[in-house]
Structures are given as structure tokens and as C-alpha cells.
Amino acid sequence: MHITVAQALHAARLCLLPSQTAALEARQLVAHVLNLPQSMLLAYPETTLTEAQHQQLQRLVERRAAGEPLDYLLGYSHFYDLTLTVTPDVLIPRPETELLVEQAIYHAERLPAPVIADIGTGSGAIAVTVAAHLPHACTYAVDVSAAALHVAQRNAQQHGVEVHCFHGSLAQPLIERGLRVDLLLANLPYIASDEVPTLLVSQHEPTLALDGGADGLALIRQLLQQAPLVCQPQALILLEIGSGQGRAVLEAAAHLPLREAVVLPDYAGHERIVRLSLI
């Protein structure tokens, strides 16, 4: 006996309770399995699922109920104004990172031919979004994870933008090629190593994208040491950080010839972006 969409939605919602988003996630999962827009589910609740679709839905609902991120189950994530492919090889893009993208676009759109690099690109959320909004820019993306870089390349192709992807540690691939940039962007891991295992996010998302060393700032410090070798004069550096890390990051940037050094808050008032303008 095949179950209807209405029955499937009800069963999925019950399985996902007491989550406050149980009904929404149930609709997303059923729509995903049927490859239909959510509006169609509400318009045709009597539509039936095949046995294979029903079994697939049950597996997805069980995984979601066990805590697996919805974005991994669906295979995509919404970021800024794009829909991006995500896999367990990459961190799921966060809304807070959109602040970094906003800053980058605002600065770069006034430059005639900006060269931009996204270090630790992961899914390519920053690089692909910037490239989509700045077609006159040359955009590089670097990641130490070959699997993550493959996801970034896939997202660039899906959105029809050109992003030059390099495999390697931090800015080293750019330095080796003698490339210099006008904007250096990075959302690097900034969680302290001993804190990572205590966080729910570490159960499913890649540790490589979370672990920032003893105090969370090891990779950010390394990138700031590389900055003079990869930044053009008057370049802008934008770094995503954790709350309370602003002063330490500014201290790590003290060796740079700075015209301006600012810590910007996110919409919740937490320190989130360090903006460094070079002389």
C-alpha cells in the first residue's frame, strides 16, 4: 500500500519532533525525495509515493532525527543569493559569513579589475558568490582538502563563474606562482582544538574545517605572516573570526603596513570580521 504525501508529511513531522522546525524539515525532505517544489505538496496532498521513495524518505528522516545536518541530506545549502552544493567534505556555509562577502563586494566593485583570493574555500561559498557578483574580477580559491576543492569547482561550474582553484596550504599555492591579490579573504578554522570535540557541529562536519589549533588562531596567524608575499599595495584583508578573538588577531597583524584595522560585529553583536586595509 502506497502512502500519500499528506501521510508522509505527518509521519516525518512526528519523527522529527520536538524540533521547532519539524514541519518545515518534513516538507523539505518529502519535496526532495519526490523532486517537487514544496508548493506542490500542499496543492496535491493525495499524491502517492512509490515504495522506493517511501524507503528513501524513511532513511533520510531517521538520519535527520539522529542529528545529521539537513543540508547534507538535501545536498545543497542556501548562501547569500545562491544555492550551493554541499557534502560532508565541506563545512556548511553560515549566514554570518555573508557579512564578509558583503564587505568584499562593496570594496571590489569600485576597482577596475580586482584580483581576489579566498583561502580555505571549502564549498567555495565565498569565492563563487564573489565571482558571481563581480564578473570583472579574477578570483582564486585555495584549499588544503582536495575533496573540498572538488565541491568548490562544482559550485563554480553550476553558477557559470570562473574561479581558479588551487590545492595547497593557505596562500602557499599563490605565492609559489607569484600571484598577488587586491583582496585576501578567509574563513579559516578558528575553534580551539580542545573545544572542537565538545561541539555538536564536530559530530558531522569536517574537523579540518573547524580546528584552529591551541587557541583557534594558528592558521589565521600563518596567513597573516604570508600576507606580505601575496598582497598588492593597498590590498584589503577580510578574515572571519570567533567572538572575543578580535584583539588577538589585530595583534597578529601588527607587522603589516596598515592604514586601517577594524573589528566588525555580526548582526548579533558578536565580533565576526577583521578588516585590514594595507598601505
Backbone as CSV, one residue per row, in Angstrom:
resi,resn,N_x,N_y,N_z,CA_x,CA_y,CA_z,C_x,C_y,C_z
1,MET,0.846,-1.197,0.000,0.000,0.000,0.000,0.880,1.245,0.000
2,HIS,0.689,2.117,-0.995,1.465,3.340,-1.081,0.873,4.409,-0.168
3,ILE,1.757,5.176,0.474,1.278,6.255,1.334,1.200,7.544,0.529
4,THR,0.334,8.450,0.977,0.169,9.730,0.293,1.166,10.755,0.834
5,VAL,1.273,11.863,0.133,2.126,12.966,0.579,1.678,13.436,1.956
6,ALA,0.379,13.569,2.149,-0.131,14.030,3.446,0.289,13.083,4.564
7,GLN,0.203,11.788,4.320,0.602,10.807,5.325,2.104,10.847,5.560
8,ALA,2.864,10.999,4.493,4.322,11.049,4.612,4.762,12.273,5.416
9,LEU,4.141,13.414,5.153,4.467,14.637,5.884,4.157,14.478,7.370
10,HIS,3.027,13.887,7.654,2.624,13.699,9.055,3.605,12.787,9.782
11,ALA,3.944,11.667,9.159,4.858,10.708,9.790,6.247,11.309,9.980
12,ALA,6.717,12.036,8.979,8.049,12.652,9.073,8.074,13.710,10.173
13,ARG,7.023,14.505,10.246,6.971,15.554,11.280,6.994,14.942,12.675
14,LEU,6.243,13.884,12.884,6.223,13.231,14.192,7.598,12.682,14.562
15,CYS,8.300,12.152,13.564,9.631,11.580,13.820,10.640,12.665,14.173
16,LEU,10.444,13.876,13.639,11.396,14.961,13.848,11.071,15.815,15.075
17,LEU,9.906,15.616,15.659,9.589,16.339,16.891,10.528,15.900,18.002
18,PRO,10.846,16.755,18.993,10.216,18.040,19.314,10.873,19.237,18.644
19,SER,11.637,19.043,17.600,12.252,20.173,16.912,11.190,21.185,16.490
20,GLN,11.481,22.464,16.694,10.538,23.517,16.319,10.411,23.650,14.804
21,THR,11.368,23.102,14.073,11.330,23.179,12.611,10.912,21.845,11.988
22,ALA,10.283,20.990,12.777,9.925,19.645,12.308,9.042,19.692,11.071
23,ALA,8.028,20.538,11.057,7.104,20.592,9.917,7.814,21.088,8.662
24,LEU,8.640,22.115,8.823,9.381,22.659,7.685,10.345,21.618,7.117
25,GLU,11.088,20.954,7.998,12.060,19.971,7.536,11.372,18.769,6.908
26,ALA,10.217,18.387,7.431,9.457,17.294,6.828,9.089,17.640,5.384
27,ARG,8.626,18.880,5.171,8.274,19.313,3.805,9.500,19.309,2.900
28,GLN,10.626,19.769,3.422,11.849,19.811,2.611,12.289,18.408,2.200
29,LEU,12.213,17.477,3.126,12.660,16.117,2.825,11.715,15.401,1.857
30,VAL,10.411,15.567,2.061,9.455,14.931,1.153,9.592,15.534,-0.247
31,ALA,9.728,16.857,-0.320,9.892,17.515,-1.621,11.170,17.047,-2.305
32,HIS,12.227,16.849,-1.515,13.499,16.382,-2.063,13.356,14.984,-2.648
33,VAL,12.718,14.094,-1.923,12.564,12.712,-2.385,11.705,12.649,-3.651
34,LEU,10.666,13.487,-3.707,9.768,13.473,-4.868,10.251,14.375,-6.003
35,ASN,11.316,15.168,-5.713,11.838,16.120,-6.696,10.746,17.076,-7.161
36,LEU,10.030,17.624,-6.176,8.942,18.565,-6.433,9.123,19.810,-5.570
37,PRO,8.612,20.959,-6.007,8.611,22.127,-5.118,7.661,21.901,-3.957
38,GLN,7.946,22.522,-2.825,7.112,22.314,-1.637,5.664,22.728,-1.875
39,SER,5.453,23.713,-2.730,4.089,24.167,-3.008,3.235,23.052,-3.603
40,MET,3.876,22.169,-4.349,3.144,21.058,-4.959,2.663,20.058,-3.917
41,LEU,3.411,19.950,-2.829,3.000,19.030,-1.766,1.694,19.490,-1.146
42,LEU,1.592,20.794,-0.940,0.383,21.348,-0.324,-0.789,21.343,-1.302
43,ALA,-0.464,21.495,-2.580,-1.533,21.542,-3.574,-2.082,20.154,-3.903
44,TYR,-1.224,19.135,-3.797,-1.646,17.770,-4.151,-1.271,16.782,-3.049
45,PRO,-1.902,16.910,-1.872,-1.550,16.050,-0.736,-1.897,14.584,-0.955
46,GLU,-2.756,14.324,-1.956,-3.177,12.936,-2.204,-2.185,12.185,-3.086
47,THR,-1.147,12.875,-3.616,-0.133,12.210,-4.430,0.519,11.087,-3.630
48,THR,0.761,9.962,-4.276,1.330,8.821,-3.563,2.816,8.670,-3.852
49,LEU,3.520,8.131,-2.866,4.940,7.822,-3.005,5.089,6.374,-3.451
50,THR,6.077,6.110,-4.270,6.396,4.724,-4.594,7.045,4.091,-3.367
51,GLU,7.175,2.784,-3.404,7.799,2.091,-2.276,9.254,2.534,-2.116
52,ALA,9.955,2.715,-3.228,11.353,3.154,-3.170,11.450,4.558,-2.580
53,GLN,10.548,5.448,-2.970,10.547,6.806,-2.426,10.246,6.798,-0.929
54,HIS,9.310,5.957,-0.532,8.959,5.859,0.879,10.153,5.382,1.707
55,GLN,10.859,4.387,1.223,12.022,3.863,1.945,13.141,4.902,2.010
56,GLN,13.353,5.624,0.891,14.369,6.676,0.885,14.013,7.757,1.898
57,LEU,12.758,8.151,1.929,12.312,9.178,2.873,12.523,8.720,4.309
58,GLN,12.175,7.478,4.603,12.350,6.970,5.964,13.813,7.020,6.394
59,ARG,14.710,6.647,5.500,16.137,6.682,5.829,16.593,8.118,6.105
60,LEU,16.163,9.056,5.262,16.564,10.452,5.450,16.016,11.028,6.751
61,VAL,14.778,10.726,7.050,14.156,11.234,8.278,14.871,10.666,9.496
62,GLU,15.198,9.381,9.454,15.920,8.761,10.576,17.287,9.404,10.773
63,ARG,17.981,9.697,9.690,19.303,10.333,9.789,19.174,11.747,10.334
64,ARG,18.145,12.461,9.894,17.944,13.815,10.402,17.581,13.782,11.877
65,ALA,16.749,12.841,12.269,16.360,12.721,13.674,17.560,12.384,14.550
66,ALA,18.563,11.712,13.966,19.784,11.363,14.700,20.776,12.516,14.755
67,GLY,20.441,13.636,14.116,21.280,14.820,14.230,22.084,15.190,13.005
68,GLU,21.993,14.395,11.923,22.753,14.726,10.714,22.195,16.017,10.113
69,PRO,23.062,16.952,9.724,22.578,18.235,9.197,21.678,18.073,7.974
70,LEU,20.620,18.850,7.964,19.661,18.786,6.860,20.322,19.099,5.523
71,ASP,21.244,20.059,5.507,21.878,20.452,4.254,22.644,19.287,3.618
72,TYR,23.274,18.444,4.440,23.977,17.279,3.893,22.977,16.278,3.307
73,LEU,21.836,16.126,3.960,20.828,15.188,3.469,20.241,15.657,2.142
74,LEU,20.033,16.965,2.022,19.474,17.525,0.788,20.534,17.663,-0.297
75,GLY,21.799,17.856,0.143,22.896,18.011,-0.817,23.123,19.433,-1.266
76,TYR,22.435,20.366,-0.634,22.639,21.769,-1.003,22.418,22.669,0.202
77,SER,22.892,23.909,0.071,22.753,24.905,1.120,22.511,26.260,0.471
78,HIS,21.714,27.094,1.119,21.473,28.442,0.626,22.476,29.394,1.278
79,PHE,23.134,30.203,0.452,24.120,31.161,0.965,24.050,32.429,0.143
80,TYR,23.911,33.559,0.813,23.763,34.841,0.145,22.571,34.727,-0.800
81,ASP,22.775,34.827,-2.113,21.654,34.669,-3.041,21.846,33.456,-3.959
82,LEU,22.680,32.510,-3.512,22.970,31.326,-4.318,22.544,30.051,-3.591
83,THR,22.348,28.999,-4.374,22.165,27.657,-3.824,23.424,26.871,-4.177
84,LEU,24.094,26.343,-3.162,25.392,25.701,-3.340,25.328,24.227,-2.979
85,THR,26.029,23.413,-3.749,26.192,22.004,-3.409,27.051,21.882,-2.153
86,VAL,26.636,21.040,-1.214,27.457,20.749,-0.043,27.496,19.243,0.173
87,THR,28.634,18.776,0.659,28.816,17.375,1.021,29.487,17.340,2.390
88,PRO,29.572,16.174,3.019,30.273,16.091,4.313,31.760,16.424,4.235
89,ASP,32.280,16.664,3.028,33.681,17.077,2.882,33.884,18.561,3.164
90,VAL,32.780,19.315,3.253,32.894,20.762,3.449,32.009,21.215,4.596
91,LEU,32.415,22.325,5.189,31.604,22.970,6.216,30.358,23.554,5.561
92,ILE,29.234,23.452,6.242,28.009,24.069,5.736,28.126,25.584,5.883
93,PRO,27.919,26.346,4.807,28.058,27.806,4.895,27.105,28.400,5.925
94,ARG,27.613,29.381,6.680,26.822,30.034,7.720,26.407,31.433,7.279
95,PRO,25.249,31.899,7.750,24.801,33.260,7.414,25.802,34.330,7.829
96,GLU,26.540,34.096,8.926,27.487,35.108,9.401,28.558,35.418,8.344
97,THR,28.899,34.409,7.552,29.938,34.588,6.544,29.479,35.515,5.419
98,GLU,28.173,35.706,5.291,27.656,36.625,4.282,28.141,38.054,4.541
99,LEU,28.435,38.385,5.801,28.959,39.713,6.120,30.306,39.943,5.453
100,LEU,31.140,38.912,5.436,32.440,39.001,4.780,32.259,39.213,3.278
101,VAL,31.320,38.483,2.697,31.050,38.619,1.262,30.550,40.024,0.943
102,GLU,29.666,40.555,1.777,29.154,41.920,1.568,30.291,42.930,1.563
103,GLN,31.208,42.800,2.523,32.348,43.706,2.601,33.230,43.585,1.357
104,ALA,33.460,42.354,0.916,34.313,42.122,-0.251,33.708,42.732,-1.508
105,ILE,32.427,42.504,-1.720,31.760,43.031,-2.920,31.757,44.556,-2.895
106,TYR,31.444,45.142,-1.754,31.397,46.606,-1.636,32.745,47.227,-1.995
107,HIS,33.820,46.603,-1.541,35.151,47.138,-1.809,35.576,46.882,-3.261
108,ALA,35.359,45.663,-3.739,35.903,45.258,-5.045,35.142,45.846,-6.224
109,GLU,33.851,46.136,-6.060,33.087,46.622,-7.203,33.545,48.010,-7.649
110,ARG,34.330,48.684,-6.817,34.847,50.013,-7.181,36.231,49.930,-7.830
111,LEU,36.796,48.722,-7.896,38.110,48.539,-8.515,37.939,48.108,-9.968
112,PRO,38.801,48.560,-10.869,38.622,48.253,-12.296,38.781,46.777,-12.641
113,ALA,39.759,46.105,-12.055,39.995,44.678,-12.365,40.580,43.994,-11.133
114,PRO,39.774,43.822,-10.089,40.301,43.283,-8.837,40.705,41.812,-8.938
115,VAL,41.783,41.485,-8.244,42.213,40.097,-8.114,41.907,39.676,-6.675
116,ILE,41.142,38.599,-6.552,40.609,38.196,-5.248,41.013,36.759,-4.956
117,ALA,41.365,36.487,-3.708,41.676,35.108,-3.305,40.878,34.742,-2.069
118,ASP,40.274,33.569,-2.110,39.542,33.002,-0.972,40.366,31.831,-0.450
119,ILE,40.916,31.984,0.742,41.814,30.978,1.312,41.033,30.059,2.254
120,GLY,41.143,28.746,2.033,40.337,27.795,2.801,38.911,27.819,2.291
121,THR,38.763,27.670,0.981,37.488,27.948,0.321,36.370,26.987,0.681
122,GLY,36.696,25.731,1.040,35.641,24.770,1.381,34.705,24.546,0.206
123,SER,33.421,24.814,0.408,32.419,24.640,-0.649,32.556,25.669,-1.753
124,GLY,33.409,26.672,-1.523,33.529,27.756,-2.483,32.496,28.843,-2.267
125,ALA,31.816,28.812,-1.126,30.731,29.765,-0.865,31.179,31.205,-1.087
126,ILE,32.328,31.579,-0.509,32.811,32.953,-0.639,33.260,33.224,-2.067
127,ALA,34.136,32.373,-2.584,34.722,32.595,-3.910,33.660,32.624,-5.005
128,VAL,32.746,31.670,-4.993,31.733,31.580,-6.051,30.761,32.754,-5.963
129,THR,30.367,33.129,-4.757,29.429,34.245,-4.602,30.069,35.549,-5.048
130,VAL,31.321,35.767,-4.636,32.035,36.970,-5.052,32.194,36.998,-6.574
131,ALA,32.580,35.879,-7.158,32.764,35.812,-8.607,31.449,36.064,-9.348
132,ALA,30.352,35.591,-8.791,29.044,35.794,-9.428,28.642,37.266,-9.424
133,HIS,29.037,37.988,-8.389,28.665,39.401,-8.272,29.703,40.336,-8.872
134,LEU,30.889,39.819,-9.134,31.972,40.645,-9.659,32.563,39.990,-10.912
135,PRO,31.816,39.984,-12.005,32.297,39.295,-13.211,33.574,39.906,-13.791
136,HIS,33.893,41.133,-13.372,35.117,41.769,-13.872,36.340,41.390,-13.041
137,ALA,36.148,40.588,-11.983,37.250,40.206,-11.101,37.889,38.897,-11.548
138,CYS,39.133,38.726,-11.131,39.829,37.436,-11.260,39.821,36.811,-9.871
139,THR,39.223,35.634,-9.747,39.013,35.035,-8.435,39.766,33.720,-8.296
140,TYR,40.549,33.608,-7.227,41.261,32.384,-6.886,40.628,31.757,-5.643
141,ALA,40.682,30.438,-5.566,40.215,29.713,-4.387,41.245,28.649,-4.041
142,VAL,41.595,28.564,-2.756,42.625,27.622,-2.304,42.072,26.789,-1.157
143,ASP,42.392,25.503,-1.167,42.043,24.661,-0.023,43.042,23.518,0.085
144,VAL,43.321,23.121,1.330,44.235,22.018,1.581,43.551,20.674,1.341
145,SER,42.211,20.682,1.292,41.441,19.463,1.058,41.085,19.345,-0.417
146,ALA,41.571,18.302,-1.074,41.250,18.084,-2.485,39.760,17.805,-2.668
147,ALA,39.160,17.107,-1.705,37.728,16.805,-1.786,36.896,18.071,-1.695
148,ALA,37.289,18.988,-0.798,36.577,20.258,-0.676,36.724,21.072,-1.947
149,LEU,37.920,21.076,-2.508,38.177,21.850,-3.724,37.314,21.345,-4.885
150,HIS,37.068,20.034,-4.909,36.203,19.466,-5.942,34.784,20.018,-5.811
151,VAL,34.301,20.174,-4.585,32.971,20.742,-4.353,32.941,22.195,-4.806
152,ALA,34.002,22.956,-4.487,34.079,24.357,-4.896,34.050,24.484,-6.424
153,GLN,34.800,23.619,-7.105,34.816,23.641,-8.572,33.436,23.326,-9.136
154,ARG,32.770,22.382,-8.506,31.419,22.007,-8.950,30.462,23.188,-8.797
155,ASN,30.576,23.922,-7.693,29.699,25.076,-7.482,29.993,26.191,-8.477
156,ALA,31.268,26.389,-8.782,31.623,27.401,-9.779,31.017,27.050,-11.137
157,GLN,31.100,25.788,-11.515,30.543,25.339,-12.791,29.026,25.496,-12.808
158,GLN,28.378,25.136,-11.706,26.915,25.213,-11.639,26.425,26.644,-11.820
159,HIS,27.197,27.604,-11.333,26.767,29.007,-11.412,27.433,29.758,-12.559
160,GLY,28.168,29.038,-13.383,28.721,29.632,-14.584,29.738,30.726,-14.336
161,VAL,30.523,30.583,-13.267,31.543,31.585,-12.969,32.925,30.940,-13.043
162,GLU,33.915,31.782,-13.319,35.281,31.290,-13.417,36.003,31.525,-12.100
163,VAL,36.351,30.447,-11.429,37.139,30.504,-10.195,38.340,29.587,-10.391
164,HIS,39.529,30.135,-10.255,40.748,29.345,-10.421,41.078,28.666,-9.091
165,CYS,40.987,27.350,-9.059,41.151,26.599,-7.813,42.556,26.002,-7.705
166,PHE,43.158,26.164,-6.530,44.491,25.629,-6.267,44.471,24.781,-5.002
167,HIS,45.131,23.637,-5.090,45.236,22.738,-3.944,46.508,23.049,-3.168
168,GLY,46.383,23.299,-1.866,47.565,23.568,-1.065,47.226,24.264,0.236
169,SER,48.250,24.552,1.009,48.082,25.124,2.344,48.061,26.646,2.305
170,LEU,46.977,27.211,2.787,46.823,28.660,2.912,47.192,29.354,1.602
171,ALA,48.005,30.419,1.654,48.313,31.177,0.437,49.509,30.633,-0.331
172,GLN,50.069,29.511,0.121,51.295,28.998,-0.491,51.175,28.758,-1.999
173,PRO,50.068,28.184,-2.491,49.968,27.976,-3.946,50.024,29.282,-4.743
174,LEU,49.514,30.360,-4.167,49.560,31.655,-4.849,50.976,32.214,-4.824
175,ILE,51.630,32.085,-3.677,52.995,32.581,-3.529,53.930,31.858,-4.494
176,GLU,53.761,30.540,-4.600,54.612,29.744,-5.488,54.457,30.157,-6.948
177,ARG,53.278,30.662,-7.286,53.016,31.062,-8.670,53.271,32.550,-8.893
178,GLY,53.709,33.242,-7.858,53.990,34.662,-7.973,52.748,35.521,-8.140
179,LEU,51.611,35.034,-7.671,50.348,35.767,-7.819,50.145,36.723,-6.651
180,ARG,49.645,37.895,-6.944,49.348,38.879,-5.902,47.899,39.346,-6.043
181,VAL,47.296,39.694,-4.918,45.860,39.958,-4.907,45.546,41.325,-4.313
182,ASP,44.362,41.812,-4.697,43.850,43.062,-4.146,42.950,42.811,-2.934
183,LEU,42.339,41.647,-2.888,41.516,41.249,-1.747,41.918,39.852,-1.307
184,LEU,42.238,39.705,-0.041,42.562,38.407,0.537,41.455,38.071,1.522
185,LEU,40.677,37.038,1.220,39.504,36.663,2.015,39.729,35.300,2.644
186,ALA,39.266,35.128,3.871,39.440,33.819,4.509,38.446,33.614,5.644
187,ASN,37.771,32.481,5.588,37.003,31.983,6.730,37.689,30.688,7.148
188,LEU,38.802,30.838,7.859,39.601,29.688,8.286,39.064,29.110,9.593
189,PRO,39.442,27.875,9.918,39.052,27.324,11.220,39.520,28.236,12.352
190,TYR,38.609,28.543,13.302,39.016,29.421,14.409,38.541,28.903,15.777
191,ILE,38.262,27.607,15.842,37.872,26.991,17.116,39.091,26.311,17.726
192,ALA,39.302,26.506,19.024,40.432,25.887,19.715,40.309,24.363,19.675
193,SER,41.448,23.685,19.513,41.466,22.220,19.329,40.714,21.469,20.424
194,ASP,40.918,21.851,21.678,40.278,21.101,22.766,38.785,21.379,22.875
195,GLU,38.314,22.421,22.194,36.889,22.751,22.221,36.121,22.025,21.118
196,VAL,36.798,21.694,20.029,36.129,21.107,18.873,35.311,19.862,19.230
197,PRO,35.870,18.883,19.968,35.094,17.659,20.249,33.854,17.897,21.108
198,THR,33.803,19.029,21.801,32.663,19.311,22.676,31.491,19.917,21.920
199,LEU,31.692,20.281,20.681,30.659,20.962,19.907,29.857,19.979,19.062
200,LEU,28.567,20.214,18.977,27.680,19.363,18.194,28.086,19.334,16.723
201,VAL,28.573,20.478,16.229,28.951,20.581,14.819,30.048,19.594,14.445
202,SER,30.883,19.228,15.424,32.015,18.342,15.132,31.590,16.899,14.878
203,GLN,30.341,16.556,15.205,29.878,15.181,15.007,29.675,14.843,13.531
204,HIS,29.429,15.853,12.717,29.126,15.577,11.318,29.948,16.399,10.333
205,GLU,30.398,17.595,10.719,31.129,18.450,9.796,32.634,18.224,9.950
206,PRO,33.413,18.454,8.900,34.831,18.064,8.900,35.673,18.809,9.943
207,THR,36.383,18.046,10.753,37.246,18.634,11.785,38.285,19.558,11.169
208,LEU,38.752,19.214,9.981,39.754,20.026,9.288,39.268,21.456,9.086
209,ALA,37.954,21.617,8.959,37.383,22.942,8.727,37.020,23.657,10.025
210,LEU,37.265,23.018,11.153,36.878,23.586,12.442,38.068,23.870,13.353
211,ASP,39.077,23.007,13.319,40.175,23.048,14.282,41.201,24.118,13.917
212,GLY,41.270,25.142,14.778,42.198,26.241,14.541,43.431,26.220,15.418
213,GLY,43.753,25.053,15.981,44.950,24.958,16.822,44.674,25.295,18.274
214,ALA,45.734,25.433,19.049,45.632,25.559,20.502,44.665,26.651,20.956
215,ASP,44.768,27.830,20.348,43.860,28.919,20.745,42.896,29.294,19.628
216,GLY,42.857,28.494,18.569,41.939,28.738,17.468,42.480,29.655,16.381
217,LEU,43.645,30.249,16.606,44.137,31.265,15.684,45.413,30.882,14.936
218,ALA,45.809,29.626,15.022,47.070,29.195,14.411,47.094,29.463,12.908
219,LEU,46.028,29.098,12.198,46.003,29.261,10.737,45.875,30.731,10.343
220,ILE,45.110,31.478,11.115,44.968,32.907,10.830,46.320,33.605,10.987
221,ARG,47.073,33.250,12.025,48.405,33.847,12.209,49.327,33.495,11.032
222,GLN,49.269,32.231,10.602,50.115,31.814,9.477,49.767,32.591,8.214
223,LEU,48.478,32.776,7.964,48.064,33.511,6.771,48.520,34.969,6.845
224,LEU,48.424,35.565,8.015,48.867,36.959,8.156,50.377,37.085,7.950
225,GLN,51.130,36.048,8.299,52.572,36.057,8.033,52.833,35.962,6.528
226,GLN,51.973,35.267,5.809,52.137,35.127,4.359,51.645,36.355,3.593
227,ALA,50.810,37.158,4.232,50.128,38.256,3.542,51.063,39.175,2.753
228,PRO,52.215,39.591,3.304,53.084,40.489,2.528,53.588,39.878,1.218
229,LEU,53.587,38.552,1.140,54.084,37.871,-0.050,53.017,37.716,-1.132
230,VAL,51.772,37.987,-0.780,50.687,37.732,-1.727,49.796,38.953,-1.950
231,CYS,49.910,39.972,-1.095,49.040,41.143,-1.198,49.693,42.276,-1.990
232,GLN,48.905,42.917,-2.822,49.340,44.119,-3.514,49.337,45.301,-2.527
233,PRO,50.042,46.380,-2.833,49.881,47.597,-2.037,48.410,48.029,-2.028
234,GLN,47.945,48.524,-0.894,46.568,48.973,-0.698,45.556,47.829,-0.773
235,ALA,46.024,46.608,-0.569,45.111,45.460,-0.567,44.224,45.494,0.674
236,LEU,43.125,44.769,0.581,42.210,44.612,1.712,42.211,43.152,2.144
237,ILE,42.342,42.918,3.454,42.267,41.570,4.017,41.005,41.481,4.865
238,LEU,40.179,40.481,4.602,38.966,40.249,5.373,39.010,38.847,5.957
239,LEU,38.940,38.747,7.280,39.037,37.467,7.985,37.809,37.256,8.859
240,GLU,37.186,36.099,8.753,36.131,35.763,9.715,36.795,35.216,10.977
241,ILE,36.282,35.645,12.136,36.846,35.224,13.419,35.730,34.817,14.365
242,GLY,36.125,34.254,15.502,35.179,33.936,16.545,35.036,35.096,17.517
243,SER,33.927,35.109,18.234,33.687,36.160,19.208,34.805,36.189,20.250
244,GLY,35.337,37.368,20.509,36.396,37.515,21.502,37.800,37.376,20.954
245,GLN,37.920,37.139,19.646,39.252,36.937,19.053,39.807,38.193,18.384
246,GLY,39.033,39.259,18.350,39.414,40.447,17.608,40.759,41.019,17.999
247,ARG,40.966,41.236,19.295,42.217,41.859,19.743,43.413,40.995,19.383
248,ALA,43.305,39.684,19.591,44.425,38.783,19.293,44.766,38.794,17.798
249,VAL,43.749,38.877,16.941,44.005,38.904,15.503,44.650,40.231,15.098
250,LEU,44.196,41.320,15.686,44.816,42.616,15.396,46.282,42.621,15.828
251,GLU,46.571,41.996,16.959,47.964,41.898,17.407,48.790,41.063,16.436
252,ALA,48.182,40.005,15.884,48.884,39.148,14.929,49.143,39.870,13.611
253,ALA,48.383,40.940,13.366,48.545,41.697,12.121,49.418,42.928,12.302
254,ALA,50.013,43.081,13.480,50.765,44.307,13.790,51.983,44.506,12.890
255,HIS,52.493,43.425,12.292,53.685,43.543,11.438,53.357,44.087,10.051
256,LEU,52.071,44.177,9.722,51.672,44.616,8.391,51.620,46.141,8.313
257,PRO,51.883,46.704,7.137,51.757,48.150,6.957,50.288,48.528,6.815
258,LEU,49.656,48.869,7.924,48.205,49.049,7.948,47.788,50.509,7.895
259,ARG,46.803,50.761,7.056,46.152,52.066,7.028,44.946,52.066,7.961
260,GLU,44.319,50.896,8.073,43.139,50.754,8.929,43.054,49.313,9.410
261,ALA,42.645,49.124,10.663,42.410,47.787,11.228,41.150,47.860,12.081
262,VAL,40.116,47.147,11.654,38.804,47.261,12.296,38.236,45.871,12.563
263,VAL,37.588,45.720,13.719,36.840,44.503,14.029,35.358,44.812,13.875
264,LEU,34.674,44.071,13.009,33.265,44.323,12.726,32.385,43.275,13.404
265,PRO,31.255,43.686,13.968,30.342,42.736,14.616,29.371,42.118,13.617
266,ASP,28.813,40.955,13.974,27.732,40.392,13.180,26.412,40.982,13.673
267,TYR,25.304,40.497,13.155,24.010,41.082,13.498,23.592,40.788,14.938
268,ALA,24.276,39.835,15.557,24.007,39.538,16.974,24.911,40.351,17.895
269,GLY,25.799,41.162,17.311,26.691,41.996,18.107,27.993,41.326,18.482
270,HIS,28.247,40.105,17.960,29.487,39.390,18.276,30.585,39.765,17.275
271,GLU,31.822,39.820,17.741,32.937,40.052,16.830,32.913,38.977,15.742
272,ARG,33.030,39.402,14.472,32.909,38.406,13.413,33.910,38.607,12.260
273,ILE,34.209,39.853,11.904,35.091,40.107,10.764,36.215,41.051,11.186
274,VAL,37.440,40.699,10.810,38.557,41.644,10.928,38.851,42.181,9.534
275,ARG,38.829,43.510,9.412,39.091,44.172,8.145,40.411,44.930,8.247
276,LEU,41.367,44.540,7.416,42.699,45.142,7.439,42.954,45.797,6.084
277,SER,43.169,47.086,6.095,43.481,47.825,4.869,44.964,48.144,4.855
278,LEU,45.666,47.683,3.844,47.103,47.885,3.763,47.437,49.224,3.107
279,ILE,48.596,49.739,3.462,49.088,50.975,2.857,49.569,50.686,1.430
